[in-house]
Amino acid sequence: MASLSSDPAAGAVPAESSITVVDLFSGAGGFSAGFRAYEPDGPGSSPFRSIAAVEFDEAAAATYAANFGGSHVANMDIALWDARPYAGKVDVIMGGPPCQGFSGLHRNNPEKPKADDPRNRLWVEYVRVVKDIQPKIFVLENVDRFLSSQEFDGLKAATAEGGPLANYTLRWKVLNSADYGVPQARRRAIVIATRNDVGEPLEHPRPSHSREGGPAQPGLDEPEDTSGELLRWVPVGPTVFARTPKDAPDLDLPPDRAKDPLGVLLPGPFKTTELHIGRSPTALSKARYRAIPPGGNRHDLRNKWEVIEGVDTYLSTPSWDRHNSGSGDVMGRMHFDRPSVTIRTEFYKPEKGRYLHPRSNRPITHYEAALIQGFPADFEWFGSKIQIARQIGNAVPVGLGRSLAQAIHERLKG
């Protein structure tokens, strides 16, 4: 597998022909995997070369190191990371500060982001690093609510006249990953900033797909669309679930495997194909899964009973029966012929969203979630089941990262 690492032995492109990258809040490396997947001249031709990555979570940092080289990965609080040695040496900074503070799913404040959530201030560290390094372009990814937050107002002020990043021009937009060939309808705010001396500001990449596009192109490795006509959204069924085992998933990761790529002993590495793991559902959960039809959800459990271990058992709950509004995705079954819903960090819990397999009576597995996010089958993961699930759910979809990489490459090459 070609590498984005700065280590020439790991397969990086020659320094004189590369675009240097720093990946902040890198997580497992969804952004970097997308940049590596952009290969304009064939396999191994990605022009991007990572020279630094910063990630606080030790398991995510280990996963990043396993796939992109560990010599330049800083597993630490970004507030303690000194960016000054990289000044003038970086073309692109990318990253997605943790978004939980902005999430509309926050249990204590479902209507708007929590203004005092300390995670919301991490964008300030992002600004500090940009100010110290002065890249040609920086890209910031977050949930769509970020664009209506006080923090985004602060970012715009930082790039206004008199601000610390006044020499940059911002462009911002909410992008849907499904519009870029990803089999997942994941909406994210993407802020692109171009240093003014580089020229005209870089605009967001043009979508390649749409809900009502032309003939479908099944498969994760789609040919480039050269006709100018948008392709139809990629369905999750033929592109993901046709590639995964039909048998019941394992309950746990392969045992007795651990390494310490960054000095901390962690379970792993496990290839994506080894992540076909699931839970051990109760008899009631299994009965609910069986009762939900294709495309159905919790509403299909109303007025349904089943004898479970000799007891007549109601399949719905009083809470579900009382709520006719709100999300229709709770206990939902994925649509085989559509993109999936957003893969979150608890995708293995169908009570959290539309995460039932489109045809089997079980939740999707880590393997299937990783494929929906676009990670390669031979990508290597470190951590427990919960840690790896968090890495998968927090990642930037690889296909969206690839589209951004192409736009950046064409802009800087030009």
C-alpha positions as CSV (number, residue, x, y, z in Angstrom):
1,M,0.0,0.0,0.0
2,A,1.5,3.3,-1.0
3,S,2.3,5.6,1.8
4,L,1.9,9.3,2.6
5,S,4.8,9.2,5.0
6,S,7.8,11.4,4.7
7,D,10.0,8.3,5.0
8,P,11.3,7.4,1.5
9,A,11.5,3.8,2.4
10,A,7.7,3.8,3.0
11,G,7.0,4.7,-0.6
12,A,6.7,8.5,-0.5
13,V,7.1,10.5,-3.6
14,P,10.4,12.3,-4.1
15,A,10.5,15.5,-2.1
16,E,11.2,17.8,-5.0
17,S,7.9,16.7,-6.7
18,S,5.8,16.6,-3.6
19,I,3.2,18.8,-1.9
20,T,4.0,18.8,1.9
21,V,1.2,18.3,4.3
22,V,0.6,18.6,8.1
23,D,-2.4,16.7,9.5
24,L,-3.8,18.1,12.7
25,F,-6.3,16.2,14.8
26,S,-5.4,13.4,12.4
27,G,-7.4,10.6,14.1
28,A,-6.8,7.3,12.3
29,G,-6.0,9.2,9.1
30,G,-9.1,9.6,7.0
31,F,-7.9,12.9,5.5
32,S,-4.5,11.5,4.8
33,A,-5.9,8.3,3.3
34,G,-8.0,10.5,1.0
35,F,-4.9,12.5,0.0
36,R,-3.0,9.3,-0.6
37,A,-5.9,7.8,-2.7
38,Y,-5.5,10.7,-5.1
39,E,-3.1,9.2,-7.7
40,P,-3.2,11.4,-10.8
41,D,-0.6,9.3,-12.7
42,G,-1.5,5.8,-11.5
43,P,-0.8,3.7,-8.5
44,G,1.7,5.2,-6.1
45,S,1.7,8.6,-7.7
46,S,0.1,10.6,-4.9
47,P,1.9,14.0,-4.9
48,F,1.2,14.6,-1.2
49,R,3.9,14.0,1.4
50,S,3.0,14.2,5.1
51,I,5.8,15.7,7.3
52,A,3.9,16.0,10.6
53,A,0.7,14.7,12.2
54,V,-0.7,15.5,15.6
55,E,-3.2,13.4,17.5
56,F,-4.0,13.3,21.2
57,D,-5.8,9.8,21.3
58,E,-3.1,7.2,21.7
59,A,-5.0,4.4,19.8
60,A,-5.8,6.7,16.9
61,A,-2.2,8.0,16.7
62,A,-1.0,4.4,16.6
63,T,-3.3,3.6,13.8
64,Y,-2.1,6.7,11.9
65,A,1.5,5.7,12.5
66,A,1.0,2.1,11.3
67,N,-0.4,3.4,8.0
68,F,1.5,6.6,7.3
69,G,4.8,6.2,9.1
70,G,5.5,6.8,12.8
71,S,8.5,9.0,12.8
72,H,6.6,12.2,12.3
73,V,3.5,11.5,14.4
74,A,3.1,13.6,17.6
75,N,0.8,11.8,20.1
76,M,0.2,14.8,22.3
77,D,-2.1,17.7,23.2
78,I,-2.0,20.1,20.3
79,A,-1.6,23.0,22.7
80,L,1.8,21.6,23.6
81,W,3.0,21.0,20.0
82,D,5.6,23.4,18.7
83,A,4.8,24.2,15.1
84,R,7.6,26.7,14.5
85,P,10.2,24.2,13.2
86,Y,7.9,23.7,10.2
87,A,7.6,27.3,9.3
88,G,7.9,27.8,5.5
89,K,8.2,24.1,4.9
90,V,4.5,23.2,4.5
91,D,2.1,23.6,1.6
92,V,-1.1,22.3,3.1
93,I,-2.5,22.0,6.7
94,M,-5.6,20.0,7.1
95,G,-7.6,18.8,10.1
96,G,-10.9,18.4,11.9
97,P,-10.9,19.7,15.5
98,P,-13.2,17.5,17.6
99,C,-16.7,18.3,16.8
100,Q,-18.7,17.0,19.8
101,G,-19.2,20.5,21.2
102,F,-21.0,21.6,18.0
103,S,-23.0,18.4,17.6
104,G,-26.8,18.7,17.5
105,L,-26.9,15.3,19.2
106,H,-25.5,16.8,22.4
107,R,-27.8,15.4,25.1
108,N,-27.7,18.5,27.3
109,N,-28.4,21.0,24.5
110,P,-30.0,19.4,21.5
111,E,-31.0,22.6,19.8
112,K,-27.6,24.4,19.5
113,P,-23.9,23.9,20.3
114,K,-22.7,24.4,23.8
115,A,-20.8,27.7,23.7
116,D,-18.7,26.8,26.8
117,D,-17.6,23.3,25.6
118,P,-13.8,23.4,25.9
119,R,-13.5,21.2,22.8
120,N,-14.9,24.1,20.7
121,R,-11.7,26.1,21.5
122,L,-9.5,23.6,19.8
123,W,-9.9,25.6,16.6
124,V,-7.8,28.3,18.3
125,E,-4.9,25.9,18.4
126,Y,-5.5,25.2,14.8
127,V,-5.2,28.9,14.1
128,R,-2.0,29.1,16.1
129,V,-0.4,26.4,14.1
130,V,-1.5,28.0,10.8
131,K,-0.1,31.3,11.9
132,D,3.3,29.8,12.9
133,I,3.7,27.6,9.7
134,Q,2.0,29.8,7.1
135,P,0.9,27.1,4.6
136,K,-0.3,28.0,1.1
137,I,-3.7,26.4,1.8
138,F,-5.4,25.1,5.0
139,V,-8.5,23.0,5.2
140,L,-10.7,22.7,8.3
141,E,-13.5,20.1,8.5
142,N,-16.3,20.0,11.1
143,V,-20.0,19.2,11.5
144,D,-22.3,21.5,9.6
145,R,-23.3,23.4,12.7
146,F,-19.8,24.8,13.0
147,L,-20.7,27.4,10.4
148,S,-23.4,28.9,12.6
149,S,-21.2,28.9,15.8
150,Q,-19.4,31.6,17.6
151,E,-16.2,29.8,16.9
152,F,-16.6,30.1,13.2
153,D,-17.3,33.8,13.7
154,G,-14.0,33.9,15.5
155,L,-12.2,32.2,12.6
156,K,-13.7,34.7,10.1
157,A,-12.5,37.5,12.4
158,A,-9.0,36.0,12.4
159,T,-8.8,36.2,8.6
160,A,-10.3,39.7,8.5
161,E,-8.1,42.9,8.3
162,G,-6.0,43.1,11.4
163,G,-6.4,39.5,12.4
164,P,-3.6,37.0,12.8
165,L,-4.5,35.3,9.5
166,A,-5.4,38.4,7.6
167,N,-3.2,37.1,4.7
168,Y,-5.7,34.3,4.0
169,T,-9.0,34.3,2.2
170,L,-11.7,31.9,3.3
171,R,-14.2,29.8,1.4
172,W,-16.8,27.7,3.3
173,K,-19.5,25.3,2.3
174,V,-21.4,22.3,3.6
175,L,-20.5,19.3,1.5
176,N,-22.3,16.0,1.3
177,S,-19.9,13.1,0.9
178,A,-22.4,11.3,-1.3
179,D,-21.9,14.0,-3.9
180,Y,-18.3,12.8,-4.2
181,G,-18.9,9.1,-4.8
182,V,-18.9,8.1,-1.2
183,P,-21.7,5.5,-0.3
184,Q,-22.7,7.6,2.7
185,A,-24.8,10.8,3.0
186,R,-22.5,12.5,5.4
187,R,-22.8,16.4,5.6
188,R,-19.7,18.3,6.8
189,A,-18.6,21.9,6.9
190,I,-15.5,22.3,4.8
191,V,-13.6,25.6,5.2
192,I,-10.8,26.2,2.7
193,A,-8.3,29.1,3.1
194,T,-5.8,30.3,0.5
195,R,-2.9,32.5,1.3
196,N,-3.3,35.7,-0.7
197,D,0.1,35.6,-2.3
198,V,-0.8,32.2,-3.9
199,G,-3.4,33.8,-6.1
200,E,-7.2,33.4,-6.4
201,P,-8.8,31.6,-3.5
202,L,-9.3,27.9,-4.0
203,E,-13.0,27.0,-4.4
204,H,-14.6,23.8,-3.3
205,P,-14.4,20.8,-5.6
206,R,-17.3,20.3,-8.0
207,P,-19.5,17.3,-7.1
208,S,-19.2,14.2,-9.3
209,H,-22.5,12.6,-8.1
210,S,-26.0,13.7,-7.2
211,R,-29.2,12.1,-5.9
212,E,-30.8,12.4,-9.3
213,G,-27.7,11.8,-11.4
214,G,-27.1,9.7,-14.5
215,P,-26.6,6.0,-14.7
216,A,-25.3,4.4,-11.5
217,Q,-21.7,3.3,-11.5
218,P,-21.6,0.5,-8.9
219,G,-18.3,-0.2,-7.2
220,L,-16.1,1.8,-4.8
221,D,-13.4,2.2,-7.6
222,E,-15.5,4.2,-10.1
223,P,-14.1,5.5,-13.4
224,E,-13.6,9.2,-13.7
225,D,-16.7,11.0,-15.1
226,T,-15.4,12.9,-18.2
227,S,-18.8,13.7,-19.7
228,G,-19.7,16.6,-17.4
229,E,-22.9,14.8,-16.3
230,L,-23.2,13.9,-12.7
231,L,-23.4,10.3,-11.8
232,R,-26.0,8.9,-9.5
233,W,-25.2,8.5,-5.8
234,V,-23.4,5.3,-5.0
235,P,-25.6,2.8,-3.2
236,V,-24.2,1.2,0.0
237,G,-25.6,-2.3,-0.8
238,P,-23.7,-3.3,-4.0
239,T,-20.6,-1.4,-3.1
240,V,-20.1,-2.4,0.5
241,F,-22.3,-5.3,1.7
242,A,-21.6,-7.3,-1.4
243,R,-18.0,-7.3,-0.4
244,T,-18.4,-8.4,3.3
245,P,-19.0,-11.9,4.7
246,K,-22.6,-13.1,4.9
247,D,-21.9,-15.3,7.9
248,A,-22.4,-14.1,11.5
249,P,-19.7,-11.7,12.7
250,D,-17.1,-12.7,15.3
251,L,-17.7,-11.3,18.8
252,D,-14.3,-9.9,19.3
253,L,-11.0,-9.0,17.7
254,P,-8.3,-11.6,17.1
255,P,-6.7,-12.4,20.5
256,D,-3.1,-12.3,21.6
257,R,-2.0,-9.5,19.3
258,A,-0.4,-6.3,20.5
259,K,2.3,-3.8,19.5
260,D,3.6,-0.4,20.6
261,P,4.2,1.7,17.5
262,L,4.4,4.9,19.5
263,G,5.7,3.4,22.8
264,V,2.3,2.5,24.2
265,L,1.3,-1.2,24.0
266,L,-2.1,-1.5,22.3
267,P,-4.1,-4.3,20.7
268,G,-3.3,-4.7,17.1
269,P,-2.6,-4.2,14.3
270,F,-5.8,-5.5,12.8
271,K,-6.5,-5.2,9.0
272,T,-9.9,-3.8,8.0
273,T,-10.9,-7.3,6.8
274,E,-10.4,-8.6,10.4
275,L,-12.9,-6.1,11.8
276,H,-16.0,-8.2,11.0
277,I,-17.0,-8.1,14.6
278,G,-20.3,-7.5,16.4
279,R,-22.1,-7.7,19.7
280,S,-24.0,-10.5,21.4
281,P,-27.5,-9.2,21.2
282,T,-30.2,-10.2,23.7
283,A,-33.2,-12.4,22.6
284,L,-35.4,-9.3,22.6
285,S,-32.9,-7.4,20.4
286,K,-32.8,-10.3,17.9
287,A,-36.6,-10.4,17.8
288,R,-36.7,-6.6,17.1
289,Y,-34.2,-7.0,14.3
290,R,-36.3,-9.7,12.6
291,A,-39.4,-7.6,12.9
292,I,-38.0,-4.6,11.1
293,P,-38.5,-4.8,7.3
294,P,-36.2,-3.3,4.6
295,G,-35.9,0.4,5.1
296,G,-38.0,0.2,8.3
297,N,-37.3,1.5,11.8
298,R,-38.7,1.6,15.4
299,H,-42.2,2.5,14.2
300,D,-42.5,-1.0,12.7
301,L,-42.3,-2.5,16.2
302,R,-45.6,-1.0,17.3
303,N,-48.3,-3.5,18.2
304,K,-46.0,-6.4,17.6
305,W,-45.5,-9.2,20.1
306,E,-43.3,-12.3,20.2
307,V,-42.9,-15.2,22.6
308,I,-39.3,-14.8,24.0
309,E,-38.1,-17.5,26.3
310,G,-41.7,-18.6,27.0
311,V,-43.0,-15.1,27.7
312,D,-45.2,-12.9,25.5
313,T,-43.0,-9.9,24.9
314,Y,-43.9,-6.5,23.4
315,L,-41.3,-5.5,20.8
316,S,-41.6,-1.7,21.0
317,T,-41.2,0.5,24.1
318,P,-43.6,3.1,25.7
319,S,-41.1,5.8,24.9
320,W,-40.9,4.8,21.2
321,D,-44.7,4.6,21.0
322,R,-45.1,8.1,22.4
323,H,-42.8,9.7,19.9
324,N,-44.2,10.2,16.4
325,S,-41.8,13.0,15.5
326,G,-38.0,13.2,15.6
327,S,-35.5,10.9,13.9
328,G,-36.9,8.0,11.9
329,D,-33.5,6.3,12.0
330,V,-33.7,4.8,15.5
331,M,-33.6,1.0,15.1
332,G,-33.5,1.7,11.3
333,R,-32.5,-0.8,8.6
334,M,-30.2,0.6,6.0
335,H,-31.5,1.0,2.4
336,F,-29.6,-1.4,0.1
337,D,-30.0,0.9,-2.9
338,R,-29.1,4.2,-1.3
339,P,-26.0,5.7,0.4
340,S,-25.9,5.0,4.2
341,V,-26.6,7.5,6.9
342,T,-23.7,9.2,8.6
343,I,-21.4,6.6,10.2
344,R,-21.0,7.8,13.8
345,T,-18.8,6.4,16.6
346,E,-21.5,4.1,17.9
347,F,-22.6,2.6,14.6
348,Y,-22.7,-0.8,16.1
349,K,-25.8,0.2,18.2
350,P,-29.0,0.3,16.1
351,E,-30.7,2.1,18.9
352,K,-28.5,5.1,18.0
353,G,-29.5,5.3,14.3
354,R,-30.1,3.5,11.0
355,Y,-27.4,0.9,11.5
356,L,-29.1,-2.4,10.9
357,H,-27.7,-4.4,8.0
358,P,-29.9,-3.9,4.9
359,R,-30.7,-7.7,4.6
360,S,-29.2,-9.5,7.6
361,N,-30.8,-9.3,11.1
362,R,-27.9,-7.7,12.8
363,P,-26.2,-4.3,13.2
364,I,-23.4,-3.5,10.7
365,T,-19.9,-4.5,11.7
366,H,-16.7,-2.5,12.1
367,Y,-15.5,-3.9,8.8
368,E,-18.6,-2.7,7.0
369,A,-18.5,0.7,8.6
370,A,-14.8,1.1,7.7
371,L,-15.7,0.3,4.0
372,I,-18.5,2.8,4.0
373,Q,-16.0,5.4,5.2
374,G,-13.7,4.3,2.3
375,F,-10.8,2.8,4.2
376,P,-8.8,0.2,2.2
377,A,-9.2,-3.5,3.1
378,D,-5.5,-3.7,4.1
379,F,-5.6,-0.6,6.4
380,E,-4.2,-1.4,9.8
381,W,-5.9,-0.5,13.1
382,F,-4.9,-0.3,16.7
383,G,-7.0,-0.3,19.8
384,S,-10.0,-2.0,21.5
385,K,-13.3,-2.5,19.7
386,I,-14.7,0.8,21.1
387,Q,-11.5,2.7,20.3
388,I,-11.5,1.5,16.7
389,A,-15.2,2.2,16.3
390,R,-14.4,5.8,17.5
391,Q,-11.6,6.1,14.9
392,I,-13.9,4.9,12.1
393,G,-16.8,7.2,13.1
394,N,-14.7,10.3,13.6
395,A,-12.8,10.0,10.3
396,V,-13.2,12.2,7.2
397,P,-14.6,9.9,4.4
398,V,-11.7,8.9,2.2
399,G,-13.6,9.7,-1.0
400,L,-14.3,13.3,0.2
401,G,-10.6,13.7,1.2
402,R,-9.6,12.5,-2.3
403,S,-11.8,15.1,-4.0
404,L,-10.3,17.9,-1.9
405,A,-6.8,16.6,-2.6
406,Q,-7.4,16.7,-6.3
407,A,-8.7,20.3,-6.1
408,I,-5.7,21.4,-4.1
409,H,-3.2,19.6,-6.4
410,E,-4.7,21.1,-9.5
411,R,-4.6,24.6,-7.9
412,L,-1.0,24.4,-6.6
413,K,0.2,22.7,-9.8
414,G,-1.4,25.5,-11.8
